[in-house]
Amino acid sequence: MSIWMSLIVVTALSLALTGGMRRYALVRSIVDLPNNRSSHSIPTPRGGGIAIVFSFLLALPIFGIWGIVDWTLIIAMLGAGSVSAVLGYLDDRGHIAVRWRLLGHFVGAFWALLVFKGMPPINLFGVLIDFGWVGHLLAVFYLVWMLNLYNFMDGIDGIASFEAVTICLAVCFIYWLTGYKDLIWPPLLLAMSVIGFLYWNYPPARIFMGDTGSGFLGIVFGVFSLQAVWRNPELLWVWLILLGVFVVDSTFTLIRRFIQGARLDEGHRTHSYQIAARRCGKHSTVIFSVVLINIFWLFPIALSVMIFGLDGFVGVLVAYTPLLLIALYFGAGRIEGG
């Protein structure tokens, strides 16, 4: 079987598994019921992200056997990704206390960092800096934050899926243009796994990915970026720029709610994208706005870092500034009396 045919098979497998999971969730009453913190109005099955997880993690070792994906990445992903997915699925089925979920998240992050033998030096304003054990510790928190921020941003139909597909395809194009073609296959494989699920998740969603899928995607992107930094320190900035919409919205909202004294483990609808969805009345409008920002704003800046020598940190500042203004405009994170 050719590589390209195998990618089509992965998409078909994800498509079929999502349909099967939807039927299973309905029978077992694994359903998100609308409440005052929800962005949906009808009961919807959840946990469909297991199709993404299974399709991706099943195909990844096969690509390793074929010699087109590095086994270091595969081992890191099988450990960290599996831990995240299992915890997410158990939480989708019932409820796991936040402290136990976070413990599992840190275990998965430590696993990935051990496999990669720590955090490599970072290029900051043209100077390569090795932060030593502080860098390793920051990398663990970075992976845990990536996992959770992606979970926070999965609050309207299709947004996490579209984000994953556009980011994966954008970074594949950058890898191709800059001579890192061997790094293309994992994000391309993930994109195809998500596309199969997206058929069922497109607004109005017939199933949600749940914590199973959103947390998995978050830590996968974190691990992808960690692998890329070992090849070229500038690629860290590329990933941070491309993920800018999710990073800025989730981080700004969390900080603002913390300052106002809100419980950080409590559900809410105060992210920019949730407020925008309520104002315009359509999830699809917000989703395609995010896609357009990714393609016409964040992608050119990320490409400039690799092609035209734009300093990575400066690129992040340029990319994030209008996103921060958008968050301020929508009043992200604001609570009553805040």
C-alpha positions as CSV (number, residue, x, y, z in Angstrom):
1,M,0.0,0.0,0.0
2,S,1.3,3.4,-0.9
3,I,1.7,6.2,1.7
4,W,-1.0,8.3,0.1
5,M,-3.4,5.4,-0.1
6,S,-2.7,4.7,3.6
7,L,-3.7,8.3,4.4
8,I,-7.0,7.8,2.7
9,V,-7.5,4.6,4.6
10,V,-6.8,6.5,7.9
11,T,-9.4,9.1,7.0
12,A,-12.0,6.4,6.2
13,L,-11.2,4.6,9.4
14,S,-11.7,7.8,11.4
15,L,-15.0,8.4,9.6
16,A,-16.3,5.0,10.3
17,L,-15.1,4.9,13.9
18,T,-16.7,8.3,14.6
19,G,-20.1,7.0,13.3
20,G,-19.8,3.9,15.4
21,M,-18.8,5.9,18.5
22,R,-21.8,8.2,17.9
23,R,-24.2,5.2,18.0
24,Y,-22.5,3.8,21.1
25,A,-22.7,7.1,22.9
26,L,-26.4,7.4,22.2
27,V,-27.0,3.9,23.5
28,R,-24.9,4.4,26.6
29,S,-26.2,8.0,27.1
30,I,-22.7,9.5,26.8
31,V,-24.3,12.8,25.9
32,D,-23.6,16.5,26.6
33,L,-26.9,18.1,27.9
34,P,-27.3,21.8,27.3
35,N,-26.9,24.1,30.3
36,N,-26.3,27.7,31.0
37,R,-22.5,27.2,30.3
38,S,-23.1,25.4,27.0
39,S,-22.8,26.7,23.4
40,H,-25.1,24.0,22.0
41,S,-28.9,23.8,22.4
42,I,-29.6,20.1,21.9
43,P,-28.3,17.0,23.6
44,T,-25.2,15.8,21.6
45,P,-23.1,12.6,22.0
46,R,-19.5,13.2,23.2
47,G,-16.3,11.2,23.2
48,G,-16.0,11.0,19.4
49,G,-12.3,12.1,19.6
50,I,-11.5,8.4,20.3
51,A,-11.7,7.9,16.6
52,I,-9.0,10.5,16.0
53,V,-6.8,8.9,18.7
54,F,-7.2,5.4,17.5
55,S,-6.7,6.2,13.8
56,F,-3.6,8.3,14.4
57,L,-1.9,6.0,17.0
58,L,-2.7,2.9,15.0
59,A,-1.1,4.3,11.8
60,L,1.9,6.1,13.4
61,P,3.9,2.9,14.2
62,I,3.2,1.6,10.7
63,F,4.8,4.7,9.3
64,G,7.7,4.1,11.7
65,I,8.1,0.6,10.3
66,W,8.1,2.0,6.8
67,G,10.9,4.3,7.9
68,I,9.2,7.7,7.3
69,V,8.5,8.7,10.9
70,D,11.1,8.8,13.6
71,W,10.6,6.3,16.4
72,T,11.5,8.8,19.1
73,L,8.4,10.7,18.2
74,I,6.3,7.5,18.0
75,I,7.4,6.4,21.5
76,A,6.8,9.9,22.9
77,M,3.4,10.1,21.3
78,L,2.2,6.6,22.3
79,G,3.0,7.4,25.9
80,A,1.9,11.0,26.3
81,G,-1.0,10.7,23.8
82,S,-2.4,7.5,25.3
83,V,-2.3,8.9,28.9
84,S,-4.2,12.0,27.7
85,A,-6.7,10.1,25.7
86,V,-7.5,7.6,28.4
87,L,-8.0,10.3,31.0
88,G,-10.1,12.3,28.6
89,Y,-12.3,9.3,27.8
90,L,-12.8,8.4,31.5
91,D,-13.8,12.1,32.1
92,D,-16.2,12.0,29.2
93,R,-17.8,8.9,30.6
94,G,-18.1,10.2,34.1
95,H,-15.9,12.7,36.1
96,I,-12.3,12.7,37.3
97,A,-11.2,15.2,39.9
98,V,-9.0,18.0,38.5
99,R,-6.1,17.0,40.6
100,W,-6.0,13.5,39.2
101,R,-6.4,14.7,35.7
102,L,-3.5,17.2,36.1
103,L,-1.3,14.5,37.7
104,G,-1.9,12.3,34.6
105,H,-1.2,15.2,32.3
106,F,2.1,15.9,34.0
107,V,3.0,12.2,33.8
108,G,2.4,12.2,30.1
109,A,4.4,15.4,29.7
110,F,7.3,14.0,31.7
111,W,7.3,10.9,29.5
112,A,7.5,12.9,26.3
113,L,10.3,15.0,27.7
114,L,12.3,12.0,28.8
115,V,12.0,10.4,25.4
116,F,13.3,13.5,23.8
117,K,16.0,13.8,26.4
118,G,14.9,17.2,27.6
119,M,14.3,20.6,26.1
120,P,16.8,21.8,23.5
121,P,18.3,25.3,23.4
122,I,16.0,28.2,22.3
123,N,16.9,30.9,19.8
124,L,16.0,34.2,21.5
125,F,16.9,37.4,19.6
126,G,19.5,35.5,17.6
127,V,21.2,34.0,20.6
128,L,21.0,30.3,21.3
129,I,20.2,29.9,25.0
130,D,20.3,26.6,26.9
131,F,18.1,27.0,30.0
132,G,19.2,23.6,31.5
133,W,16.9,22.1,34.1
134,V,14.8,25.2,34.1
135,G,14.1,24.8,30.4
136,H,13.1,21.1,31.0
137,L,10.7,22.1,33.7
138,L,9.2,24.9,31.6
139,A,8.8,22.4,28.7
140,V,6.8,20.1,31.0
141,F,4.4,22.9,31.9
142,Y,4.3,23.9,28.3
143,L,3.1,20.5,27.3
144,V,0.5,20.4,30.0
145,W,-0.7,23.9,29.1
146,M,-1.0,22.9,25.4
147,L,-3.2,20.0,26.4
148,N,-5.5,22.0,28.5
149,L,-5.7,25.1,26.4
150,Y,-6.9,23.0,23.4
151,N,-9.5,21.5,25.7
152,F,-10.7,25.0,26.7
153,M,-11.0,26.0,23.1
154,D,-13.2,23.1,22.1
155,G,-16.4,24.9,23.0
156,I,-18.4,25.3,19.7
157,D,-19.1,22.9,16.9
158,G,-16.1,22.1,14.7
159,I,-13.6,24.7,16.0
160,A,-11.0,22.3,17.4
161,S,-11.2,20.1,14.3
162,F,-10.8,23.0,11.8
163,E,-8.0,24.4,13.9
164,A,-6.2,21.1,13.9
165,V,-6.5,20.5,10.1
166,T,-5.5,24.1,9.1
167,I,-2.5,24.1,11.5
168,C,-1.3,20.7,10.4
169,L,-1.5,21.6,6.7
170,A,0.1,25.0,7.2
171,V,3.1,23.5,9.1
172,C,3.4,20.7,6.5
173,F,3.7,23.4,3.8
174,I,6.4,25.3,5.8
175,Y,8.3,22.0,6.4
176,W,8.2,21.3,2.7
177,L,9.4,24.8,1.7
178,T,12.2,24.8,4.2
179,G,13.7,21.4,3.7
180,Y,12.2,19.5,6.6
181,K,10.2,17.1,4.5
182,D,10.8,14.2,6.8
183,L,8.8,16.1,9.5
184,I,5.7,16.3,7.3
185,W,4.2,12.9,7.7
186,P,3.0,13.0,11.4
187,P,1.1,16.3,11.1
188,L,-0.3,15.2,7.7
189,L,-1.4,11.9,9.3
190,L,-3.1,13.8,12.1
191,A,-4.9,16.0,9.7
192,M,-6.3,13.1,7.8
193,S,-7.4,11.5,11.1
194,V,-9.2,14.7,12.1
195,I,-10.9,15.1,8.6
196,G,-12.7,11.8,9.0
197,F,-14.0,13.0,12.4
198,L,-14.9,16.4,11.0
199,Y,-17.6,15.0,8.8
200,W,-19.6,14.3,12.0
201,N,-18.4,17.4,13.9
202,Y,-19.2,20.0,11.3
203,P,-21.9,22.5,12.5
204,P,-24.4,21.5,13.6
205,A,-22.3,18.8,15.2
206,R,-23.7,15.3,15.5
207,I,-21.0,14.3,18.0
208,F,-18.4,16.2,20.1
209,M,-14.7,15.1,20.3
210,G,-14.9,15.6,24.1
211,D,-11.9,15.7,26.4
212,T,-10.7,12.4,24.7
213,G,-9.9,14.3,21.5
214,S,-9.3,17.9,22.5
215,G,-6.7,17.0,25.2
216,F,-5.1,14.5,22.8
217,L,-4.7,17.1,20.0
218,G,-3.3,19.6,22.5
219,I,-0.5,17.4,23.7
220,V,0.2,16.1,20.2
221,F,0.8,19.6,19.0
222,G,3.1,20.2,22.0
223,V,5.1,17.1,21.2
224,F,5.2,18.0,17.5
225,S,6.7,21.4,18.4
226,L,9.2,19.8,20.8
227,Q,10.4,17.4,18.1
228,A,10.7,20.4,15.6
229,V,12.8,22.4,18.0
230,W,15.4,19.7,18.2
231,R,15.8,20.1,14.4
232,N,15.7,23.9,14.3
233,P,15.1,26.2,17.3
234,E,13.2,28.6,15.0
235,L,10.5,26.0,14.5
236,L,9.3,26.6,18.1
237,W,8.2,30.1,17.1
238,V,6.5,28.8,14.0
239,W,4.3,26.5,16.0
240,L,3.5,29.1,18.6
241,I,2.6,31.6,15.9
242,L,0.4,29.1,14.0
243,L,-1.5,28.2,17.2
244,G,-1.9,31.8,18.1
245,V,-5.7,32.0,18.1
246,F,-6.0,29.2,20.6
247,V,-3.0,30.3,22.7
248,V,-4.1,33.9,23.1
249,D,-7.8,33.3,23.6
250,S,-7.3,30.6,26.2
251,T,-4.4,32.2,28.1
252,F,-5.9,35.7,28.2
253,T,-9.3,34.3,29.3
254,L,-7.8,32.2,32.1
255,I,-5.6,35.1,33.4
256,R,-8.5,37.5,33.4
257,R,-10.8,35.1,35.2
258,F,-8.0,34.3,37.8
259,I,-7.6,38.0,38.5
260,Q,-11.3,38.4,39.0
261,G,-11.3,35.5,41.5
262,A,-13.3,33.0,39.4
263,R,-12.8,29.2,39.9
264,L,-10.5,28.1,37.2
265,D,-11.9,24.5,37.1
266,E,-15.5,25.8,36.5
267,G,-17.1,25.7,33.1
268,H,-17.9,29.0,31.4
269,R,-18.7,30.7,28.1
270,T,-16.4,33.7,28.2
271,H,-13.8,32.8,25.6
272,S,-13.7,35.2,22.7
273,Y,-14.9,32.6,20.2
274,Q,-17.9,31.6,22.4
275,I,-18.9,35.3,22.8
276,A,-18.5,35.8,19.0
277,A,-20.6,32.7,18.3
278,R,-23.5,34.0,20.5
279,R,-23.4,37.4,18.9
280,C,-23.4,36.2,15.3
281,G,-25.7,33.2,16.0
282,K,-23.6,30.8,13.9
283,H,-20.8,28.6,14.9
284,S,-19.7,28.3,11.3
285,T,-19.1,32.0,10.9
286,V,-16.7,32.0,13.9
287,I,-14.9,28.9,12.6
288,F,-14.3,30.2,9.2
289,S,-13.1,33.5,10.7
290,V,-10.5,31.5,12.7
291,V,-9.5,29.6,9.5
292,L,-9.0,32.9,7.6
293,I,-6.9,34.3,10.5
294,N,-4.8,31.2,10.4
295,I,-4.3,31.3,6.6
296,F,-3.9,35.0,5.9
297,W,-2.4,36.3,9.1
298,L,-0.6,33.7,11.2
299,F,0.7,31.5,8.3
300,P,2.5,34.4,6.5
301,I,4.2,35.5,9.8
302,A,5.3,31.9,10.6
303,L,6.6,31.6,7.1
304,S,8.5,34.8,7.4
305,V,10.4,33.5,10.4
306,M,11.7,30.5,8.4
307,I,12.1,32.1,5.0
308,F,12.9,35.8,5.5
309,G,14.7,35.7,8.9
310,L,12.1,37.4,11.0
311,D,13.1,37.0,14.6
312,G,10.8,34.3,16.1
313,F,10.0,36.2,19.3
314,V,9.2,39.3,17.4
315,G,7.0,37.3,15.1
316,V,5.1,36.0,18.1
317,L,4.6,39.5,19.3
318,V,3.4,40.7,15.9
319,A,1.1,37.7,15.5
320,Y,-0.4,37.9,19.0
321,T,-1.1,41.7,19.2
322,P,-4.2,41.9,17.1
323,L,-5.5,38.6,18.6
324,L,-5.1,40.2,22.1
325,L,-7.1,43.2,20.9
326,I,-9.8,40.9,19.6
327,A,-10.0,39.3,23.0
328,L,-10.3,42.7,24.7
329,Y,-12.9,43.7,22.2
330,F,-15.1,40.7,23.0
331,G,-14.5,41.0,26.7
332,A,-13.0,37.6,27.0
333,G,-12.8,36.3,30.5
334,R,-15.1,39.0,32.0
335,I,-17.4,37.8,34.7
336,E,-20.3,39.6,36.3
337,G,-18.9,42.3,38.5
338,G,-15.4,41.7,37.0
